[in-house]
Amino acid sequence: MRVRLRPPRTLRARLVAGTLVLLVLACAAAGTASSLLLERFMVDRVDQQLAMQAGRYAASLEHEEREEHPRGYDGRSPFAERGDTRGQAPGTLGVRVVNGQVDTPAVVGRADPSLPAADERALASVPPDGAGHTLDLSRLGRYRLMAVRSSGGDILLTGLPLADVHDTVRRLQLAEIAVFAVVVLVTGVAGAVWVRLSLRPLDRVAATARRVARLPLSDGEVALPDRVPDEDPRTEIGQVGLAFNRMLGHVGQALAHRHASEERMRTFAADASHELRTPLATVRAHVQLARRDPAEVPGSVRHALERADAESSRMGKLVDDLLLLTRLDAGRPLAREEVDLTRMVIDATGDARVYAPGHHWRLDLPEEPVTVPGDPDRLHQVVVNLLGNARAHTPPGTTVTVALRDRAVREGAVREGAPGGSGPGSGRVELTVTDDGPGIPADLQGEVFERFVRADKGRSRASGGSGLGLAIVRAVVAAHGGTVDVESRPGRTVFRVSLPSA
């Protein structure tokens, strides 16, 4: 199983992580440099010791009288220490190289100085330049060697072990690791606290932005939250806060102007609709009176009277729709009673069969009646408008299916036909009107519930109404605490209404 390390996402985490990474790199560089400098310093000290000895120990091997004594004769073995070891540190290596071959190697404090052939060849290759050289000997470890040429022409090698140097450097590295670990830990905690305190003004900006994002800015009067507290404009966060406050001020002014314009428009529409109802009713009364006159009327005049009656009726319906939308926008309370939505859907679909016999109307209803609390007249208008929209914008032969479902919402999940239980939840009623017509154009789906939006840009009355039907549907559903949406593609269009159930 591979574990993928993801970089931190928040600015606070990135700042702390970046600081710790830089600190770790700095500690690693400082530790490496100090270890290398200490090792170099100690190796130079070893070279100084070798230079001071100048091959004396190896030279003592050259002039030593060799006497072989059998073991047990005087306590010495055939491998007893050779040479003058006085003043020599334990582990000092002395080697005499004669004609390119190692002769009489000796190690202070070591009874058996014999070396493998590979080590002897490596020792023989050390140049007699009086400089220090480092060799790894298989039996003795790492040594620092210095070779000089004797008066007799032989090469005398003197070496000191580097084990103490390596142990000292290793102890320094362990101490540095412990100290650096504590430093990184303390810096991480202190850096997190410091960054948190430093970014507190930015948190206030983000909190204000979140409060603004939760506000319904699409319509109505909007009260913007308090501004971000003034910060020092010389800092970056202070400049962000000041710019954000200026932006909120501009947004607040724009929303206030928009709300005032909406109120003026709403008042005008309400007043105009109310004032137009009386003259329209008078016009319709006079037209109907003229049509009932028993006197002979020319055909053209009678046709004109019929058209005037039809247009005045349509205009009266338009005025009523505008007045209804204005009242809903103003938040006028609706009637609240238990409405049998199943019976309402059956009646509206039956009327649609009479108005559009060329369509195929189908019902998909549950066995038990579905009821919702609300205004029966307005909910009936929702169902009629949806069916009228399907009838007006689909050709004859289209199948329109009206479905009704009572859904229980429990613990955040929607379950159809959920059995009774004691868990908390609220019911929702879903009404869908589905047709297999040509569908709604993609560029029109986002604004289909807006006012005076019609599919035919030429605004022909033969292909649709005034463009207020779906706007009324959305306004009435919203007034009942519900939602409405549409999904459309060629061959399938679904209008879905969700209402709180009884």
Buried (B, 14 or more C-beta within 10 A) or exposed (E): EEEEEEEEEEEBEEBBBEBBEEBBEEBEEEBEEBBEEBBEEBBEEBBEBBBEBBBBBBBBBBEEEEEEEEEEEEEBEEEBBBBBBEEBBEBBBBBBBBEEEBBBBBBBEBEEBEBEEEBBEBBBEBEBEBEBBEBEBEEBEBBBBBBBBBEEEBBBBBBBBBEEBBEBBEEBBEEBEEEBEEBBEEBBEEBBEBBEEEBEBBEBBEEBBEEBEEEEBEEEEBEBBEBBEEBEEEEEBBEBBBEBBEEBEEBBEEBEEBBEEBBEEBEEBBEBBEEBBEEBEEBBEBBEEBBEEEEEBEEEEEEBBEEBBEBBEEBBBBBBBBBBBBBBBEEEEBEEEEBBBBEBBBBBBEEBEEEBEEBBBEEEBEEEEBBBBBBBEBBBBBBBBBBBBBBBBBEEEBBBBBBBBBBBBBEEEBEEEBEEEEEEBEBBBBBBBBBBBBBBEEEBBEEBBEBEBBBEEEEEEEEBBBBBBBBBBBBBBEBBEBEBEBBBEEEEBBBBBBBBBB
